[in-house]
Amino acid sequence: MRPEVITRLRDIVPQRPLGYHEALRLAEEQAQLLLELTDTTHPAVPERIIAGLPRIEVRRMAPFPPQGHLTGRRQVASGH
């Protein structure tokens, strides 16, 4: 994954606090942009797309924990 993908996703975020509904709308815009930047055309984003992002680590775990967490400067996305 190219590091500029994260830069492009961050570039659309305003430099001010966001309200709840605006944050949801922005998250949808970022999700759509991620799909476009990675040429993803089907509903499920391939794991390699997420795992290829800078400072993201994907761990397969059982039983499935319901959320990700931070470890230092790295976001861990948990799944099974």
C-alpha positions as semicolon CSV with decimal commas, in nm:
position;residue;x (nm);y (nm);z (nm)
1;M;0,000;0,000;0,000
2;R;0,131;0,342;-0,086
3;P;0,180;0,577;0,214
4;E;0,012;0,859;0,021
5;V;-0,322;0,677;0,060
6;I;-0,329;0,777;0,428
7;T;-0,229;1,131;0,333
8;R;-0,517;1,154;0,086
9;L;-0,763;1,023;0,347
10;R;-0,637;1,274;0,604
11;D;-0,643;1,563;0,356
12;I;-1,024;1,564;0,347
13;V;-1,051;1,607;0,726
14;P;-1,106;1,969;0,834
15;Q;-0,871;2,111;1,098
16;R;-1,150;2,174;1,349
17;P;-1,368;1,970;1,581
18;L;-1,644;1,776;1,405
19;G;-1,998;1,715;1,518
20;Y;-2,122;1,358;1,537
21;H;-2,317;1,360;1,208
22;E;-2,043;1,543;1,023
23;A;-1,788;1,287;1,149
24;L;-2,009;1,002;1,023
25;R;-2,044;1,168;0,683
26;L;-1,669;1,224;0,666
27;A;-1,601;0,860;0,759
28;E;-1,825;0,754;0,469
29;E;-1,635;0,986;0,234
30;Q;-1,303;0,843;0,353
31;A;-1,429;0,488;0,308
32;Q;-1,539;0,564;-0,047
33;L;-1,206;0,732;-0,123
34;L;-1,017;0,432;0,017
35;L;-1,213;0,204;-0,217
36;E;-1,135;0,430;-0,513
37;L;-0,764;0,466;-0,430
38;T;-0,723;0,090;-0,394
39;D;-0,936;-0,003;-0,696
40;T;-1,167;-0,206;-0,470
41;T;-1,495;-0,271;-0,649
42;H;-1,657;-0,543;-0,440
43;P;-1,828;-0,507;-0,100
44;A;-1,563;-0,657;0,129
45;V;-1,231;-0,472;0,149
46;P;-0,953;-0,730;0,111
47;E;-0,743;-0,780;0,424
48;R;-0,428;-0,698;0,226
49;I;-0,558;-0,343;0,174
50;I;-0,593;-0,282;0,549
51;A;-0,275;-0,471;0,639
52;G;-0,082;-0,271;0,378
53;L;-0,157;0,064;0,540
54;P;0,132;0,226;0,729
55;R;0,148;0,150;1,103
56;I;-0,148;-0,092;1,082
57;E;-0,113;-0,449;1,205
58;V;-0,385;-0,707;1,143
59;R;-0,399;-0,999;1,385
60;R;-0,633;-1,296;1,348
61;M;-0,758;-1,392;1,693
62;A;-1,016;-1,629;1,838
63;P;-1,247;-1,569;2,007
64;F;-1,316;-1,254;1,812
65;P;-1,257;-0,937;2,017
66;P;-1,512;-0,671;1,917
67;Q;-1,269;-0,382;1,859
68;G;-0,918;-0,280;1,765
69;H;-0,673;-0,114;2,001
70;L;-0,356;0,091;1,999
71;T;-0,016;-0,056;2,079
72;G;0,228;0,233;2,095
73;R;0,191;0,414;1,762
74;R;0,031;0,118;1,583
75;Q;-0,342;0,051;1,546
76;V;-0,424;-0,319;1,579
77;A;-0,734;-0,438;1,392
78;S;-0,849;-0,764;1,548
79;G;-1,043;-1,025;1,355
80;H;-1,088;-1,396;1,305
